[in-house]
């Protein structure tokens, strides 16, 4: 699969931005468990917050492969930063595809510019993978408003977001609603101390008779998960898959550098056969993961009906791959890889989270197995 000249140029631009603006600060973001406000402005200035939006809404109109390359480079630098960009594009794309013209005009340019920070609010304390049984309720208040009651948890950017795409049940059917941070009856509680992606600024969201206009429904009542939620989750899984390739690439590069400088038993580590075995496995796994991402992106661009499942395949493989590579990277670095200032230990913690978010590895296994049986039957 060959990149176009424009895609190659864009990839170099993404890499330069990550090297200059993200990698020098990633450790600080992790320790402080927050992203700097000026970073959001820098990401928006590059067009990353509106990467998938058309130029009409001040977006970059990236094709799916280019968007993947962006996520790989962001993931190479900092998984939390990649998560921020992913979240903006998840919500923006959902509004673009299923929102009203008024919603598009009101929100898309603001998300692309960084003026509005958006978040996706599906997960609850008792329901994550089992999204169809969430308990947040949406009830009618006359003909013009909804009342939302419920509790969301582990919401990325929940501490700082201005706009939330919230999923709840109205008359027993999942419905998606846009909720602004100053809506009556809404408040949030910051969460900290996470294993990985510590700068994601997670929060719990509380809706206590929260009032929102009925015009804030995205799609139609009852269409909250399919197709509205799937649009966002599909993009999210694709972003994570490429981001995991980025984590793997960062770890491989760190190991190549470390083993070329570090000596043990009178020789550089890179000349020890067991180290070479680990480097070889990292390299091959990384190439395989990247090709799965290319394949998924290509199928999406072609409008292939199997694209959603191939994105799931890529996310499943690369998340496991990233954790394995990061684990070996810490092993290769030894004690030097265990300190709080070591990027590889941060990548290891972040990689573990990738096996859980946007569908656990176990949920993916079930879906992929069903897919295999279906292909066999066809």
Number of C-alpha atoms within 10 A of each C-alpha: 7 7 12 10 9 10 17 14 11 17 20 15 15 20 19 13 18 21 16 11 15 19 17 12 15 21 19 15 21 22 14 13 21 21 22 13 9 9 14 19 15 16 20 22 14 17 21 28 33 32 27 24 24 15 13 11 19 18 24 19 17 20 16 21 20 23 25 26 26 28 29 30 29 30 30 27 30 28 31 26 25 25 23 24 24 28 24 27 29 27 27 29 23 22 24 21 14 18 22 16 10 10 17 19 15 11 21 26 21 20 25 28 23 21 14 17 24 30 28 23 26 24 22 22 12 14 15 20 18 12 17 14 16 22 20 21 22 28 16 15 14 9 8 10 17 23 21 28 20 18 21 26 23 23 24 24 27 28 20 21 19 17 22 23 24 23 29 30 22 20 13 12 16 26 25 27 25 25 23 16 16 11 14 15 16 19 15 19 12 16 19 15 9 16 12 21 27 23 27 28 23 25 21 21 23 19 20 15 17 20 21 22 17 18 15 19 24 26 20 14 18 18 17 24 20 12 14 24 24 14 19 23 20 18 25 21 23 27 30 31 32 32 33 36 34 29 32 34 25 24 26 23 12 18 26 15 12 18 20 13 12 13 14 11 7 7 12 14 21 21 13 14 10 12 17 14 12 17 21 13 15 24 15 11 20 23 15 17 26 23 15 21 29 23 18 28 24 17 18 19 13 10 11 12 10 12 19 21 16 22 27 24 23 27 33 26 22 31 28 17 24 32 23 18 29 29 20 22 29 24 18 22 18 11 10 15 18 15 13 13 14 16 23 30 23 27 31 24 18 25 30 20 19 27 24 16 16 23 19 17 19 13 14 19 15 11 14 17 11 12 16 12 10 10 9 8 7 6
